[in-house]
Amino acid sequence: AIVVTYDLDFGWLYQVQPRPKTGVIILRLTDQTIESANQALTRVFESRVFDDAANRRALILVQDEKLRIQRL
């Protein structure tokens, strides 16, 4: 399972878990419309970031032009 949210608190919750069981994608987009979110998520999935099994439980921060991955 992967949680997709705009809420930064999920990033904090992710970091305090001893061993995260799910991934978290936090969208930090200037334009927060559904179309913009869909484009950003398409970019994430097309980047094939989830081909690495470790990234399936990572914290992924998606910004307008950047993608950051943090694993615990």
C-alpha atoms as an extended CHARMM CRD file, in Angstrom:
* protein
*
        72  EXT
         1         1  ALA       CA              0.0000000000        0.0000000000        0.0000000000  PROA      1               0.0000000000
         2         2  ILE       CA              1.0930000000        3.5390000000       -0.6980000000  PROA      2               0.0000000000
         3         3  VAL       CA             -0.5010000000        6.6210000000        0.8760000000  PROA      3               0.0000000000
         4         4  VAL       CA             -0.7900000000        9.6350000000       -1.4490000000  PROA      4               0.0000000000
         5         5  THR       CA             -1.3590000000       12.9520000000        0.3060000000  PROA      5               0.0000000000
         6         6  TYR       CA             -0.7230000000       16.6810000000        0.3530000000  PROA      6               0.0000000000
         7         7  ASP       CA             -0.4090000000       16.5890000000        4.1570000000  PROA      7               0.0000000000
         8         8  LEU       CA              3.1800000000       16.9670000000        5.4400000000  PROA      8               0.0000000000
         9         9  ASP       CA              2.2270000000       15.3470000000        8.7540000000  PROA      9               0.0000000000
        10        10  PHE       CA              2.3360000000       11.9720000000        7.0220000000  PROA      10              0.0000000000
        11        11  GLY       CA              6.0510000000       12.5570000000        6.4790000000  PROA      11              0.0000000000
        12        12  TRP       CA              6.5220000000       13.0560000000       10.2000000000  PROA      12              0.0000000000
        13        13  LEU       CA              4.4220000000        9.9700000000       11.0050000000  PROA      13              0.0000000000
        14        14  TYR       CA              6.4570000000        7.9610000000        8.5180000000  PROA      14              0.0000000000
        15        15  GLN       CA              9.7180000000        8.9790000000       10.1540000000  PROA      15              0.0000000000
        16        16  VAL       CA              8.6460000000        8.0360000000       13.6920000000  PROA      16              0.0000000000
        17        17  GLN       CA              7.5550000000        4.5150000000       12.7080000000  PROA      17              0.0000000000
        18        18  PRO       CA             10.1170000000        1.8840000000       13.7140000000  PROA      18              0.0000000000
        19        19  ARG       CA              9.6930000000       -0.0880000000       10.4570000000  PROA      19              0.0000000000
        20        20  PRO       CA              7.3080000000        1.4740000000        7.9280000000  PROA      20              0.0000000000
        21        21  LYS       CA              4.9240000000       -1.0140000000        6.3560000000  PROA      21              0.0000000000
        22        22  THR       CA              3.6190000000        1.3190000000        3.6570000000  PROA      22              0.0000000000
        23        23  GLY       CA              5.0580000000        3.9220000000        1.3510000000  PROA      23              0.0000000000
        24        24  VAL       CA              4.0600000000        7.5660000000        1.4450000000  PROA      24              0.0000000000
        25        25  ILE       CA              3.9320000000        9.9510000000       -1.5050000000  PROA      25              0.0000000000
        26        26  ILE       CA              3.6280000000       13.5850000000       -0.4580000000  PROA      26              0.0000000000
        27        27  LEU       CA              2.6230000000       15.9770000000       -3.2170000000  PROA      27              0.0000000000
        28        28  ARG       CA              4.0640000000       19.4770000000       -2.8130000000  PROA      28              0.0000000000
        29        29  LEU       CA              2.7260000000       21.0540000000       -5.9880000000  PROA      29              0.0000000000
        30        30  THR       CA              2.1130000000       24.7020000000       -6.7800000000  PROA      30              0.0000000000
        31        31  ASP       CA             -1.0480000000       23.7490000000       -8.6680000000  PROA      31              0.0000000000
        32        32  GLN       CA             -3.0500000000       21.3610000000       -6.4730000000  PROA      32              0.0000000000
        33        33  THR       CA             -5.7540000000       20.4440000000       -8.9640000000  PROA      33              0.0000000000
        34        34  ILE       CA             -6.6540000000       16.8470000000       -9.6950000000  PROA      34              0.0000000000
        35        35  GLU       CA             -5.1200000000       17.1440000000      -13.1630000000  PROA      35              0.0000000000
        36        36  SER       CA             -1.8300000000       18.3880000000      -11.7480000000  PROA      36              0.0000000000
        37        37  ALA       CA             -1.7800000000       15.6280000000       -9.1150000000  PROA      37              0.0000000000
        38        38  ASN       CA             -2.4610000000       13.0030000000      -11.7950000000  PROA      38              0.0000000000
        39        39  GLN       CA              0.3740000000       14.3550000000      -13.9440000000  PROA      39              0.0000000000
        40        40  ALA       CA              2.7550000000       14.2810000000      -10.9650000000  PROA      40              0.0000000000
        41        41  LEU       CA              1.7740000000       10.7210000000      -10.0600000000  PROA      41              0.0000000000
        42        42  THR       CA              2.1620000000        9.6540000000      -13.6710000000  PROA      42              0.0000000000
        43        43  ARG       CA              5.6710000000       11.1240000000      -13.5790000000  PROA      43              0.0000000000
        44        44  VAL       CA              6.4450000000        9.1310000000      -10.4250000000  PROA      44              0.0000000000
        45        45  PHE       CA              5.2170000000        5.8380000000      -11.8320000000  PROA      45              0.0000000000
        46        46  GLU       CA              6.8540000000        6.3850000000      -15.2340000000  PROA      46              0.0000000000
        47        47  SER       CA             10.1760000000        7.0260000000      -13.4780000000  PROA      47              0.0000000000
        48        48  ARG       CA              9.9840000000        3.3620000000      -12.4340000000  PROA      48              0.0000000000
        49        49  VAL       CA             11.0280000000        4.3100000000       -8.9160000000  PROA      49              0.0000000000
        50        50  PHE       CA              9.0270000000        1.3540000000       -7.5730000000  PROA      50              0.0000000000
        51        51  ASP       CA             11.0650000000       -1.1620000000       -9.5640000000  PROA      51              0.0000000000
        52        52  ASP       CA             13.3760000000       -1.1290000000       -6.5440000000  PROA      52              0.0000000000
        53        53  ALA       CA             11.4420000000       -3.0650000000       -3.8900000000  PROA      53              0.0000000000
        54        54  ALA       CA             12.9380000000       -0.9320000000       -1.0890000000  PROA      54              0.0000000000
        55        55  ASN       CA             11.2340000000        2.1410000000       -2.5390000000  PROA      55              0.0000000000
        56        56  ARG       CA              7.7940000000        0.5840000000       -2.0660000000  PROA      56              0.0000000000
        57        57  ARG       CA              8.0570000000        1.5100000000        1.6070000000  PROA      57              0.0000000000
        58        58  ALA       CA              9.8480000000        4.8270000000        1.0880000000  PROA      58              0.0000000000
        59        59  LEU       CA              8.8060000000        8.4090000000        1.6950000000  PROA      59              0.0000000000
        60        60  ILE       CA              8.6410000000       10.1250000000       -1.6810000000  PROA      60              0.0000000000
        61        61  LEU       CA              8.3260000000       13.8870000000       -1.8990000000  PROA      61              0.0000000000
        62        62  VAL       CA              7.0380000000       15.0670000000       -5.2730000000  PROA      62              0.0000000000
        63        63  GLN       CA              7.5630000000       18.7190000000       -6.1360000000  PROA      63              0.0000000000
        64        64  ASP       CA              6.8720000000       20.5290000000       -9.4020000000  PROA      64              0.0000000000
        65        65  GLU       CA             10.2450000000       19.6520000000      -10.9120000000  PROA      65              0.0000000000
        66        66  LYS       CA             11.8600000000       17.3050000000       -8.3750000000  PROA      66              0.0000000000
        67        67  LEU       CA             11.3720000000       13.8890000000       -6.8770000000  PROA      67              0.0000000000
        68        68  ARG       CA             13.0740000000       12.9940000000       -3.5700000000  PROA      68              0.0000000000
        69        69  ILE       CA             13.1710000000        9.5360000000       -2.0230000000  PROA      69              0.0000000000
        70        70  GLN       CA             13.8580000000        8.8840000000        1.6380000000  PROA      70              0.0000000000
        71        71  ARG       CA             14.1600000000        5.3570000000        2.9930000000  PROA      71              0.0000000000
        72        72  LEU       CA             14.4200000000        4.4040000000        6.6490000000  PROA      72              0.0000000000
